[in-house]
Structures are given as C-alpha cells and as structure tokens.
C-alpha cells in the first residue's frame, strides 16, 4: 500500500462533509482520489467509484490498486446513477460538473437518489438555479462551504431529505433574504429572479464566510468593468438589455456584501 494520498482543497472540503461511517458513492470519480483518501483516513468503510468515461475510470482503478484498496472500493462504468441499485450507499457525492448535468443525473436517477441519507454536491455552473432545483426535489441544504483554489471559487453543499431536517435553519417556506437594512433596501429595488439564499448560499451568508466575501468583491469589480464597457459603447441602446441584466446582478452582489457590514 502506498503512502497517504494528498487531496486538493476542493476535494478535502467535500470529504469533510461526508458523515463518518457512511458508505460512499462517488459519481464522476475521475482519479478516484476522494474514496481512496476517505478509506485511508478510516472515515468510511466502503465506496463505489463511478464514471461515464472509461479513461477516468481506468485511472481510478490504477490508484485503487496502487493503494491496496481493491477490497474496499469497487468501480463501475455508469452514466450517472444508472448502474447503481437503491440501498448500495449512504452518501452520494457528485462534484465538479455543470449544474444542468447534475440536475439531469439526479432527476434520471431519482429512485436511487432517494435511497441516500445525504448528498454532497458541488456544481460548477448555474449554481442559483441548482440551489432552487434541490429544494423543489424535496431536499434541504444543511451545510455549505466555499473554497478558493488556483484562482477559482468552488461552492459546495450537503443536503438531506426535508423530512429528516425538521429543525432546518432555512425552511422551504422561509427563504433567506438577508438581515441587514442595507440588504433589504437593495433587494426591494432589484428584480433578480433569485433570492440571496439561492444566489450565494444561506449558510455562507449567515456565517459571513470569508471566501464568499472575496468572491463577491471580485464579482462586483467584474460587473463594474462590464458596465463601464457597455455604457461606453458607440450604440448603447443596442446593448440596453445586457446593461439592465448586469445592473441587476450588481445589485444582488451589493445586497450580499451588505450582509458583511451588519
């Protein structure tokens, strides 16, 4: 067996969210680093590593053999959850994919998905829509993290079925809209289709997460630069719709930043 594997900051944060003692299913396992690490740390007893592509799955199999994990980690070539049966795992991890693809996997595999006690999810795109999707599927977000690595920001969440989260801090009928007066005023003026909770994460905002703060500052600068370029266009009326869209995004970011000033 080789020496202990070293995870990236992103994978380490995902691993921290996994409940100790749970059987893991890693969809889109890539190199298989996460299940290998969690077995080495004795945090989980068993894992199934799955990927839709033969290349990544072969690399995962090589790492599993390298670290002597053949008895603890099984691999499967699978499009999403298709090759998995209900009850084969306790924690489902899907990370590093676009939000729409993750929504498809979770929708197509609903019967299997519903057998897990928790889902650890890290969408790479369309994150506000993904947070809304999770709630419509009967799940409650109970933990969120954001890490910055190599200049990129990665939000992630742990979700459980609503009926198992009776004391949730963010009940479905009471979405988080911000607490500061500044945020409330800004939200009243802007017309974003998403709430602050959906856009940036209720727990990240409530805890005034420092990584989210850095992300918000960066996004505010980007929107300011875009607006400057658009408003300086030779025919600004041609980009009027885009200007309005960017202003709405900027106002939502400003409302989130106002939470840090309270």
C-alpha positions in Angstrom: 0.0 0.0 0.0 1.3 3.4 -0.9 1.6 6.5 1.3 -1.4 8.5 2.2 -2.9 10.5 -0.7 -3.0 14.3 -0.6 -6.3 15.9 -1.7 -6.8 19.3 -3.3 -8.5 21.9 -1.1 -11.7 21.3 -3.1 -11.8 17.6 -2.5 -10.7 18.0 1.1 -13.7 20.2 1.8 -16.0 17.7 0.1 -14.5 14.9 2.2 -15.1 16.8 5.4 -18.8 17.0 4.6 -19.1 13.2 4.4 -20.7 11.6 7.5 -18.3 9.2 9.2 -19.2 5.6 8.8 -21.3 6.0 5.7 -20.8 4.0 2.5 -19.8 6.4 -0.2 -20.9 6.5 -3.9 -18.7 8.9 -5.9 -20.3 9.8 -9.3 -17.8 11.3 -11.8 -15.0 9.9 -9.6 -12.2 11.0 -12.1 -9.0 9.7 -10.5 -10.7 8.1 -7.5 -8.7 10.2 -5.0 -11.7 11.0 -2.8 -12.8 7.5 -1.9 -9.1 6.3 -1.5 -8.4 9.2 0.9 -11.5 8.6 3.0 -10.8 4.9 3.3 -7.2 5.7 4.3 -8.5 8.0 7.0 -10.9 5.3 8.2 -13.8 7.7 7.8 -15.8 5.4 5.5 -15.8 1.6 5.3 -16.6 1.1 1.6 -17.1 3.1 -1.6 -18.3 2.7 -5.2 -16.5 4.9 -7.7 -18.4 5.5 -10.9 -17.7 7.4 -14.1 -19.3 7.6 -17.6 -15.9 7.6 -19.3 -13.5 4.6 -19.5 -10.4 6.8 -19.2 -11.0 8.3 -15.8 -12.4 5.0 -14.5 -9.2 3.3 -15.6 -7.1 5.9 -13.8 -9.3 5.4 -10.7 -8.7 1.6 -10.9 -5.0 2.2 -11.1 -5.0 4.3 -8.0 -7.2 1.9 -6.1 -4.7 -0.9 -6.9 -1.7 1.3 -6.1 -3.1 2.0 -2.6 -4.3 -1.6 -2.0 -8.0 -0.6 -1.8 -9.5 -3.3 -4.1 -11.5 -4.9 -1.2 -12.9 -1.5 -0.1 -13.6 0.4 -3.4 -15.5 -1.0 -6.3 -15.7 0.7 -9.7 -18.5 0.9 -12.3 -18.8 2.4 -15.7 -22.1 4.3 -15.4 -23.9 7.2 -16.9 -25.0 8.9 -13.7 -26.7 6.6 -11.4 -27.9 4.0 -14.0 -25.6 1.2 -12.8 -26.4 1.7 -9.1 -29.2 0.0 -7.1 -31.1 1.6 -4.2 -29.5 1.0 -0.9 -25.9 0.5 -2.1 -24.7 3.6 -0.4 -25.4 6.2 2.3 -23.6 9.3 1.0 -23.8 10.3 -2.7 -21.1 12.7 -3.9 -21.4 14.4 -7.3 -18.8 17.1 -7.8 -17.0 19.0 -10.5 -19.8 19.0 -13.1 -22.0 21.7 -14.5 -25.3 22.3 -12.6 -27.6 21.3 -15.5 -25.8 17.9 -15.9 -26.0 17.3 -12.2 -29.7 18.1 -12.3 -30.2 15.6 -15.1 -28.3 12.9 -13.2 -30.3 13.5 -10.0 -33.6 13.6 -12.0 -33.0 10.5 -14.1 -31.7 8.5 -11.1 -34.5 9.7 -8.7 -35.4 6.2 -7.4 -31.7 5.5 -6.5 -31.1 9.1 -5.3 -33.9 8.9 -2.8 -32.3 5.9 -1.0 -29.3 8.0 0.2 -29.3 9.7 3.6 -27.2 12.6 2.3 -26.0 14.2 -0.9 -22.7 16.1 -1.2 -23.0 18.3 -4.2 -20.5 20.7 -5.9 -21.9 22.2 -9.1 -19.5 24.2 -11.3 -22.1 26.4 -13.0 -25.7 27.7 -12.8 -25.5 27.5 -9.1 -28.5 29.7 -8.1 -30.8 27.5 -10.3 -29.2 24.4 -8.9 -30.0 25.5 -5.3 -33.6 26.1 -6.3 -33.7 22.7 -8.0 -32.6 21.0 -4.9 -35.4 22.5 -2.9 -38.0 21.6 -5.5 -36.8 18.0 -5.2 -37.7 17.8 -1.5 -34.2 18.3 -0.1 -32.9 20.8 2.5 -29.4 22.3 2.3 -28.0 21.8 5.8 -24.3 22.7 5.3 -22.4 24.8 2.8 -18.7 25.6 2.2 -16.8 27.6 -0.4 -13.1 27.1 -1.2 -10.8 29.1 -3.4 -8.1 27.2 -5.3 -5.9 28.2 -8.2 -8.0 31.4 -8.6 -11.3 29.6 -8.9 -14.1 29.5 -6.3 -16.0 26.3 -5.5 -19.2 26.4 -3.5 -20.5 23.0 -2.2 -23.4 21.8 -0.1 -24.6 18.9 1.9 -28.3 18.2 1.5 -30.7 15.8 3.2 -34.3 14.9 2.6 -36.7 17.5 4.0 -38.5 15.1 6.2 -35.2 14.3 8.0 -34.4 18.0 8.6 -37.3 19.2 11.0 -35.0 21.8 12.6 -33.6 23.2 9.5 -32.4 26.8 9.8 -33.6 27.6 6.3 -37.1 26.1 5.9 -38.6 26.0 2.4 -41.4 28.4 3.3 -38.9 31.0 4.8 -36.1 31.6 2.4 -33.2 33.7 3.5 -33.5 37.2 2.1 -30.8 38.9 4.1 -30.8 40.5 7.6 -29.2 43.9 7.2 -31.4 47.0 6.4 -29.0 47.8 3.5 -29.6 44.4 2.0 -33.3 44.7 2.4 -33.3 48.1 0.6 -31.2 46.8 -2.2 -33.4 43.7 -2.7 -36.5 45.8 -2.8 -35.0 47.7 -5.7 -33.6 44.9 -7.7 -35.5 42.4 -9.8 -33.3 39.3 -9.8 -35.2 36.0 -10.3 -33.2 34.5 -7.4 -33.1 35.2 -3.7 -29.9 35.9 -1.8 -30.1 32.4 -0.5 -30.3 30.9 -3.9 -27.6 33.1 -5.4 -24.9 32.8 -2.7 -26.0 30.3 -0.1 -27.8 31.0 3.2 -25.2 29.4 5.4 -22.3 31.1 3.7 -24.1 34.5 4.2 -25.2 33.9 7.7 -21.6 32.8 8.7 -20.1 35.7 6.8 -17.9 33.2 5.0 -14.5 34.9 4.2 -14.1 33.0 0.9 -17.6 34.1 -0.3 -16.6 37.7 0.7 -13.6 37.5 -1.6 -15.8 36.1 -4.4 -18.3 38.8 -4.0 -15.7 41.5 -4.2 -14.3 40.0 -7.3 -17.7 39.7 -8.9 -18.5 43.3 -8.0 -15.4 44.5 -9.8 -16.2 42.4 -12.8 -19.7 43.8 -13.1 -18.4 47.4 -12.7 -15.9 46.9 -15.5 -18.6 45.3 -17.8 -21.0 48.2 -17.2 -18.3 50.7 -18.0 -17.6 49.0 -21.3 -21.2 48.6 -22.2 -22.2 52.1 -21.3 -19.3 53.4 -23.4 -20.4 51.5 -26.5 -21.0 53.5 -29.7 -24.6 52.4 -29.7 -25.6 51.8 -26.0 -29.2 51.2 -27.0 -28.1 48.0 -28.8 -26.9 46.6 -25.5 -29.6 48.0 -23.3 -31.0 44.6 -22.2 -27.5 43.4 -21.3 -26.8 46.6 -19.3 -30.0 46.0 -17.3 -29.1 42.4 -16.7 -25.6 43.4 -15.4 -27.1 46.1 -13.2 -29.4 43.5 -11.6 -26.5 41.2 -11.0 -24.5 44.0 -9.5 -27.4 44.9 -7.1 -27.7 41.4 -5.9 -24.0 41.2 -5.2 -24.2 44.6 -3.4 -27.1 43.2 -1.3 -24.9 40.2 -0.3 -21.9 42.4 0.5 -24.2 44.5 2.7 -24.7 41.4 4.9 -21.0 41.6 5.8 -21.3 45.1 7.0 -24.0 44.4 9.6 
